[in-house]
């Protein structure tokens, strides 16, 4: 499963809206949505416009971030969480970077790197980037 397929699957299955509700908002049947989100299904894929609508309804930018990763470009977007203070922001960055290190260590422990492990590392890296962006905002707003 590549980054984009994983991002689509996770966006559909981990959204606050249940897949049936999401399908209704997207104007498609539940089964069509599930098929389009299934990385193993080659027959049904989302159009660009459907992916945009999916991201709007789920308030997730994971798909576009995965696309940027595949293209090798930086996907700076809105800051996802605002820290209460600069110190809180720094502590969150340290914790998230620790999570990245743990994910890499755990993934390489057996000498093999699976697609699931790659996706887990990318997810942890995205969370660390979000924390850094939050810290950047906290620095800007610190008095």
N, CA, C and O of each residue as an XYZ file, in Angstrom:
572
protein
N       0.863     -1.171      0.000
C       0.000      0.000      0.000
C       0.911      1.236      0.000
O       1.750      1.383      0.888
N       0.753      2.108     -0.974
C       1.596      3.301     -1.003
C       1.008      4.387     -0.112
O      -0.065      4.215      0.466
N       1.719      5.508     -0.005
C       1.308      6.593      0.898
C      -0.080      7.119      0.565
O      -0.884      7.364      1.465
N      -0.365      7.294     -0.708
C      -1.652      7.867     -1.106
C      -2.791      6.894     -0.790
O      -3.810      7.294     -0.227
N      -2.621      5.630     -1.147
C      -3.652      4.635     -0.839
C      -3.898      4.543      0.667
O      -5.041      4.460      1.116
N      -2.822      4.558      1.430
C      -2.940      4.491      2.887
C      -3.664      5.716      3.433
O      -4.507      5.598      4.322
N      -3.338      6.885      2.907
C      -3.976      8.129      3.355
C      -5.469      8.120      3.035
O      -6.280      8.548      3.856
N      -5.835      7.641      1.855
C      -7.249      7.567      1.474
C      -7.988      6.599      2.396
O      -9.049      6.927      2.927
N      -7.429      5.424      2.581
C      -8.048      4.414      3.444
C      -8.243      4.964      4.855
O      -9.330      4.863      5.424
N      -7.181      5.546      5.414
C      -7.256      6.077      6.775
C      -8.233      7.241      6.887
O      -8.932      7.366      7.893
N      -8.289      8.086      5.878
C      -9.212      9.218      5.905
C     -10.650      8.734      5.958
O     -11.459      9.271      6.715
N     -10.970      7.733      5.168
C     -12.342      7.197      5.147
C     -12.660      6.449      6.447
O     -13.736      6.630      7.017
N     -11.747      5.625      6.907
C     -12.047      4.732      8.028
C     -11.760      5.330      9.408
O     -12.202      4.779     10.417
N     -11.033      6.440      9.469
C     -10.722      7.043     10.767
C     -11.362      8.410     10.951
O     -11.013      9.133     11.884
N     -12.286      8.773     10.084
C     -12.963     10.066     10.183
C     -13.948     10.052     11.349
O     -14.385      8.992     11.797
N     -14.289     11.244     11.832
C     -15.302     11.340     12.884
C     -16.657     10.859     12.370
O     -17.448     10.287     13.120
N     -16.916     11.096     11.091
C     -18.152     10.601     10.479
C     -17.989      9.119     10.159
O     -16.921      8.683      9.729
N     -19.035      8.364     10.370
C     -19.018      6.959      9.968
C     -18.985      6.898      8.439
O     -19.500      7.803      7.782
N     -18.395      5.857      7.863
C     -18.336      5.757      6.400
C     -19.703      5.902      5.719
O     -19.783      6.467      4.628
N     -20.771      5.404      6.337
C     -22.106      5.555      5.729
C     -22.515      7.021      5.656
O     -23.064      7.462      4.647
N     -22.253      7.773      6.715
C     -22.569      9.206      6.723
C     -21.700      9.949      5.708
O     -22.172     10.836      4.997
N     -20.443      9.576      5.655
C     -19.511     10.203      4.725
C     -19.944      9.949      3.284
O     -19.914     10.858      2.455
N     -20.345      8.720      2.986
C     -20.817      8.380      1.637
C     -22.022      9.229      1.262
O     -22.119      9.720      0.137
N     -22.919      9.397      2.189
C     -24.114     10.200      1.928
C     -23.739     11.645      1.594
O     -24.283     12.234      0.660
N     -22.821     12.200      2.350
C     -22.379     13.584      2.095
C     -21.647     13.717      0.769
O     -21.686     14.769      0.130
N     -20.982     12.648      0.362
C     -20.247     12.671     -0.908
C     -21.146     12.340     -2.101
O     -20.724     12.448     -3.252
N     -22.383     11.937     -1.818
C     -23.320     11.624     -2.891
C     -23.046     10.299     -3.576
O     -23.243     10.158     -4.783
N     -22.585      9.325     -2.791
C     -22.341      7.988     -3.358
C     -22.805      6.950     -2.360
O     -23.033      7.256     -1.189
N     -22.945      5.730     -2.823
C     -23.368      4.662     -1.923
C     -22.219      4.296     -0.983
O     -21.045      4.533     -1.268
N     -22.604      3.719      0.132
C     -21.611      3.278      1.105
C     -20.634      2.281      0.476
O     -19.426      2.370      0.696
N     -21.159      1.334     -0.305
C     -20.296      0.315     -0.901
C     -19.313      0.915     -1.908
O     -18.158      0.495     -1.974
N     -19.767      1.894     -2.687
C     -18.858      2.561     -3.638
C     -17.726      3.251     -2.871
O     -16.563      3.156     -3.264
N     -18.063      3.941     -1.782
C     -17.037      4.602     -0.967
C     -16.031      3.590     -0.446
O     -14.823      3.807     -0.543
N     -16.516      2.494      0.102
C     -15.624      1.460      0.637
C     -14.738      0.892     -0.470
O     -13.545      0.677     -0.260
N     -15.317      0.648     -1.648
C     -14.531      0.128     -2.778
C     -13.455      1.120     -3.202
O     -12.312      0.734     -3.451
N     -13.817      2.391     -3.285
C     -12.848      3.409     -3.717
C     -11.730      3.587     -2.695
O     -10.602      3.912     -3.065
N     -12.030      3.378     -1.415
C     -11.017      3.517     -0.365
C     -10.157      2.263     -0.216
O      -9.123      2.301      0.450
N     -10.568      1.165     -0.823
C      -9.852     -0.097     -0.711
C      -8.633     -0.089     -1.634
O      -8.794     -0.043     -2.854
N      -7.423     -0.132     -1.082
C      -6.226     -0.108     -1.926
C      -6.093     -1.331     -2.832
O      -5.361     -1.297     -3.822
N      -6.802     -2.414     -2.493
C      -6.735     -3.634     -3.302
C      -7.678     -3.596     -4.504
O      -7.570     -4.429     -5.405
N      -8.596     -2.639     -4.520
C      -9.589     -2.541     -5.590
C      -9.072     -1.608     -6.692
O      -8.964     -0.399     -6.490
N      -8.761     -2.171     -7.838
C      -8.229     -1.378     -8.949
C      -9.335     -0.779     -9.818
O      -9.095      0.184    -10.547
N     -10.534     -1.336     -9.748
C     -11.619     -0.908    -10.640
C     -12.200      0.446    -10.264
O     -12.531      1.238    -11.147
N     -12.331      0.727     -8.985
C     -12.939      1.979     -8.532
C     -11.906      2.838     -7.827
O     -11.286      2.402     -6.857
N     -11.720      4.050     -8.310
C     -10.813      5.009     -7.689
C     -11.506      6.356     -7.606
O     -12.395      6.656     -8.403
N     -11.102      7.161     -6.648
C     -11.656      8.494     -6.478
C     -11.176      9.424     -7.595
O     -10.046      9.308     -8.069
N     -12.043     10.340     -8.005
C     -11.612     11.424     -8.894
C     -10.949     12.486     -8.020
O     -11.085     12.460     -6.797
N     -10.247     13.400     -8.633
C      -9.608     14.495     -7.899
C     -10.660     15.301     -7.141
O     -10.441     15.682     -5.991
N     -11.785     15.557     -7.771
C     -12.847     16.335     -7.131
C     -13.438     15.586     -5.937
O     -13.779     16.201     -4.927
N     -13.558     14.277     -6.047
C     -14.057     13.480     -4.923
C     -13.067     13.495     -3.764
O     -13.468     13.545     -2.601
N     -11.767     13.452     -4.081
C     -10.757     13.516     -3.023
C     -10.796     14.860     -2.305
O     -10.626     14.927     -1.088
N     -11.020     15.922     -3.063
C     -11.142     17.248     -2.438
C     -12.353     17.274     -1.509
O     -12.257     17.754     -0.379
N     -13.485     16.763     -1.974
C     -14.693     16.737     -1.154
C     -14.486     15.861      0.085
O     -14.928     16.212      1.179
N     -13.824     14.738     -0.089
C     -13.550     13.839      1.033
C     -12.737     14.563      2.107
O     -13.037     14.456      3.297
N     -11.721     15.290      1.688
C     -10.883     16.014      2.640
C     -11.650     17.157      3.312
O     -11.444     17.440      4.492
N     -12.519     17.798      2.566
C     -13.331     18.874      3.165
C     -14.283     18.316      4.217
O     -14.410     18.884      5.302
N     -14.949     17.213      3.907
C     -15.927     16.639      4.837
C     -15.270     16.022      6.073
O     -15.875     15.994      7.144
N     -14.056     15.535      5.933
C     -13.364     14.922      7.070
C     -12.439     15.910      7.771
O     -11.918     15.615      8.847
N     -12.235     17.060      7.180
C     -11.315     18.073      7.694
C      -9.910     17.486      7.871
O      -9.203     17.797      8.830
N      -9.534     16.644      6.935
C      -8.226     16.006      6.945
C      -7.444     16.439      5.714
O      -8.004     16.550      4.623
N      -6.164     16.680      5.888
C      -5.295     17.007      4.754
C      -4.310     15.869      4.478
O      -3.335     16.046      3.747
N      -4.568     14.723      5.058
C      -3.633     13.601      4.936
C      -3.416     13.169      3.480
O      -2.305     12.796      3.104
N      -4.467     13.220      2.665
C      -4.344     12.779      1.271
C      -3.437     13.721      0.492
O      -2.526     13.274     -0.205
N      -3.680     15.006      0.605
C      -2.841     15.963     -0.127
C      -1.405     15.930      0.403
O      -0.460     16.126     -0.360
N      -1.239     15.685      1.702
C       0.111     15.550      2.256
C       0.819     14.339      1.654
O       2.008     14.408      1.341
N       0.095     13.230      1.489
C       0.675     12.032      0.876
C       1.041     12.291     -0.584
O       2.071     11.824     -1.070
N       0.178     13.047     -1.279
C       0.481     13.391     -2.673
C       1.753     14.238     -2.750
O       2.598     14.024     -3.620
N       1.881     15.193     -1.838
C       3.077     16.032     -1.818
C       4.325     15.204     -1.516
O       5.388     15.430     -2.094
N       4.179     14.249     -0.608
C       5.300     13.366     -0.292
C       5.739     12.597     -1.537
O       6.933     12.485     -1.815
N       4.771     12.069     -2.281
C       5.086     11.329     -3.511
C       5.774     12.236     -4.544
O       6.627     11.785     -5.308
N       5.391     13.515     -4.555
C       5.982     14.464     -5.502
C       7.282     15.071     -4.990
O       8.001     15.735     -5.737
N       7.582     14.843     -3.714
C       8.802     15.379     -3.130
C       8.727     16.868     -2.838
O       9.738     17.568     -2.880
N       7.517     17.352     -2.538
C       7.358     18.772     -2.199
C       6.847     18.897     -0.772
O       6.243     17.973     -0.227
N       7.100     20.050     -0.182
C       6.684     20.305      1.185
C       5.205     20.651      1.213
O       4.746     21.495      0.443
N       4.460     20.004      2.097
C       3.012     20.213      2.177
C       2.657     21.001      3.428
O       1.961     20.493      4.307
N       3.127     22.230      3.512
C       2.777     23.042      4.669
C       1.324     23.443      4.582
O       0.878     23.998      3.578
N       0.604     23.163      5.620
C      -0.816     23.499      5.667
C      -1.118     24.215      6.953
O      -0.212     24.692      7.635
N      -2.383     24.294      7.288
C      -2.755     24.979      8.522
C      -2.232     24.231      9.745
O      -2.112     23.006      9.730
N      -1.924     24.971     10.793
C      -1.487     24.365     12.040
C      -2.678     23.632     12.641
O      -3.753     24.211     12.796
N      -2.490     22.366     12.977
C      -3.602     21.527     13.420
C      -3.942     21.708     14.888
O      -5.089     21.501     15.283
N      -2.970     22.090     15.703
C      -3.247     22.267     17.131
C      -2.425     23.435     17.652
O      -1.225     23.530     17.393
N      -3.064     24.294     18.366
C      -2.388     25.440     18.952
C      -1.977     25.098     20.374
O      -2.797     24.622     21.159
N      -0.715     25.338     20.715
C      -0.219     25.047     22.057
C      -0.667     26.130     23.026
O      -0.861     27.286     22.651
N      -0.828     25.722     24.294
C      -1.199     26.691     25.327
C      -0.056     27.645     25.639
O      -0.283     28.804     25.988
N       1.170     27.155     25.511
C       2.333     28.002     25.801
C       3.517     27.516     24.974
O       3.485     26.436     24.384
N       4.545     28.328     24.945
C       5.770     27.952     24.234
C       6.394     26.706     24.872
O       6.884     25.824     24.166
N       6.376     26.638     26.189
C       6.940     25.467     26.875
C       6.144     24.204     26.539
O       6.736     23.155     26.287
N       4.812     24.292     26.531
C       3.984     23.140     26.149
C       4.292     22.706     24.720
O       4.374     21.513     24.427
N       4.460     23.677     23.842
C       4.775     23.373     22.442
C       6.107     22.639     22.339
O       6.226     21.665     21.596
N       7.115     23.107     23.087
C       8.428     22.470     23.035
C       8.358     21.031     23.560
O       8.947     20.122     22.975
N       7.638     20.835     24.660
C       7.514     19.487     25.224
C       6.792     18.543     24.264
O       7.126     17.361     24.181
N       5.810     19.064     23.545
C       5.102     18.246     22.556
C       6.034     17.868     21.413
O       6.000     16.734     20.934
N       6.866     18.809     20.972
C       7.840     18.514     19.901
C       8.784     17.402     20.334
O       9.037     16.462     19.580
N       9.300     17.512     21.547
C      10.230     16.497     22.059
C       9.544     15.120     22.109
O      10.124     14.114     21.701
N       8.315     15.095     22.609
C       7.575     13.823     22.693
C       7.329     13.242     21.301
O       7.512     12.044     21.089
N       6.915     14.085     20.353
C       6.630     13.601     18.996
C       7.900     13.108     18.305
O       7.871     12.107     17.591
N       9.014     13.809     18.516
C      10.277     13.340     17.927
C      10.693     12.004     18.537
O      11.264     11.155     17.853
N      10.406     11.822     19.822
C      10.643     10.523     20.460
C       9.798      9.433     19.823
O      10.258      8.307     19.639
N       8.546      9.779     19.485
C       7.670      8.807     18.813
C       8.216      8.418     17.441
O       8.115      7.263     17.029
N       8.798      9.395     16.735
C       9.412      9.099     15.426
C      10.573      8.129     15.633
O      10.688      7.131     14.922
N      11.432      8.427     16.610
C      12.586      7.553     16.883
C      12.149      6.142     17.253
O      12.739      5.163     16.797
N      11.099      6.040     18.092
C      10.594      4.734     18.488
C      10.058      3.966     17.284
O      10.313      2.771     17.137
N       9.311      4.663     16.420
C       8.731      4.003     15.243
C       9.825      3.493     14.312
O       9.726      2.386     13.783
N      10.869      4.297     14.110
C      11.976      3.865     13.245
C      12.699      2.684     13.878
O      12.973      1.690     13.206
N      13.008      2.788     15.165
C      13.691      1.702     15.864
C      12.900      0.407     15.797
O      13.440     -0.643     15.450
N      11.609      0.486     16.133
C      10.763     -0.711     16.125
C      10.646     -1.310     14.729
O      10.618     -2.530     14.566
N      10.576     -0.442     13.725
C      10.419     -0.915     12.349
C      11.664     -1.626     11.841
O      11.563     -2.564     11.050
N      12.825     -1.195     12.284
C      14.083     -1.763     11.787
C      14.607     -2.904     12.656
O      15.626     -3.515     12.333
N      13.919     -3.188     13.747
C      14.388     -4.189     14.701
C      14.607     -5.565     14.085
O      15.574     -6.251     14.419
N      13.716     -5.970     13.188
C      13.842     -7.297     12.574
C      14.590     -7.271     11.237
O      14.706     -8.298     10.569
N      15.096     -6.098     10.850
C      15.865     -5.986      9.616
C      15.025     -5.901      8.353
O      15.567     -5.851      7.249
N      13.707     -5.882      8.504
C      12.799     -5.787      7.360
C      11.912     -4.570      7.560
O      11.569     -4.212      8.687
N      11.546     -3.944      6.455
C      10.682     -2.769      6.530
C       9.440     -3.027      5.689
O       9.499     -3.044      4.459
N       8.314     -3.228      6.369
C       7.055     -3.505      5.675
C       6.363     -2.196      5.302
O       6.719     -1.130      5.803
N       5.380     -2.288      4.426
C       4.607     -1.097      4.071
C       3.877     -0.537      5.278
O       3.774      0.680      5.427
N       3.378     -1.391      6.128
C       2.704     -0.938      7.353
C       3.672     -0.135      8.225
O       3.307      0.905      8.773
N       4.906     -0.625      8.349
C       5.909      0.089      9.147
C       6.280      1.421      8.497
O       6.461      2.423      9.189
N       6.392      1.430      7.181
C       6.657      2.691      6.476
C       5.551      3.701      6.755
O       5.822      4.868      7.039
N       4.304      3.245      6.673
C       3.167      4.134      6.913
C       3.152      4.638      8.355
O       2.840      5.804      8.596
N       3.482      3.783      9.304
C       3.540      4.185     10.710
C       4.613      5.254     10.923
O       4.385      6.236     11.629
N       5.783      5.059     10.309
C       6.837      6.068     10.426
C       6.390      7.392      9.813
O       6.624      8.453     10.392
N       5.749      7.337      8.648
C       5.265      8.564      8.010
C       4.221      9.264      8.886
O       4.215     10.491      8.983
N       3.344      8.490      9.519
C       2.332      9.067     10.403
C       2.995      9.774     11.585
O       2.607     10.885     11.947
N       3.987      9.131     12.180
C       4.695      9.743     13.313
C       5.451     10.992     12.873
O       5.498     11.978     13.608
N       6.036     10.959     11.693
C       6.737     12.138     11.175
C       5.751     13.279     10.957
O       6.045     14.429     11.286
N       4.578     12.965     10.401
C       3.554     13.999     10.204
C       3.144     14.624     11.533
O       2.955     15.837     11.617
N       3.007     13.803     12.571
C       2.644     14.340     13.881
C       3.756     15.225     14.436
O       3.474     16.241     15.072
N       5.013     14.854     14.204
C       6.132     15.687     14.656
C       6.160     17.014     13.892
O       6.435     18.063     14.476
N       5.878     16.966     12.606
C       5.826     18.200     11.813
C       4.701     19.094     12.321
O       4.877     20.307     12.434
N       3.547     18.504     12.628
C       2.436     19.289     13.182
C       2.857     19.964     14.490
O       2.536     21.127     14.731
N       3.577     19.219     15.326
C       4.037     19.785     16.599
C       5.017     20.929     16.363
O       4.970     21.943     17.059
N       5.893     20.770     15.398
C       6.835     21.855     15.071
C       6.111     23.091     14.547
O       6.469     24.220     14.883
N       5.098     22.868     13.725
C       4.313     24.001     13.224
C       3.585     24.701     14.360
O       3.479     25.927     14.363
N       3.085     23.944     15.320
C       2.423     24.514     16.482
C       3.427     25.323     17.313
O       3.098     26.390     17.831
N       4.643     24.805     17.431
C       5.679     25.526     18.163
C       6.046     26.815     17.437
O       6.257     27.850     18.069
N       6.122     26.754     16.134
C       6.411     27.958     15.347
C       5.373     29.043     15.649
O       5.720     30.211     15.826
N       4.106     28.648     15.704
C       3.036     29.591     16.014
C       3.160     30.099     17.455
O       2.945     31.283     17.716
N       3.506     29.208     18.385
C       3.671     29.606     19.786
C       4.811     30.617     19.946
O       4.708     31.548     20.744
N       5.896     30.435     19.189
C       7.008     31.397     19.222
C       6.544     32.750     18.710
O       6.858     33.788     19.294
N       5.806     32.729     17.631
C       5.304     33.982     17.038
C       4.397     34.730     18.011
O       4.444     35.958     18.087
N       3.562     33.984     18.763
C       2.576     34.612     19.644
C       3.090     34.839     21.054
O       2.403     35.465     21.862
N       4.301     34.339     21.375
C       4.845     34.478     22.732
C       5.148     35.936     23.043
O       5.728     36.656     22.230
N       4.747     36.348     24.219
C       4.969     37.750     24.625
C       6.049     37.846     25.667
O       6.369     38.943     26.125
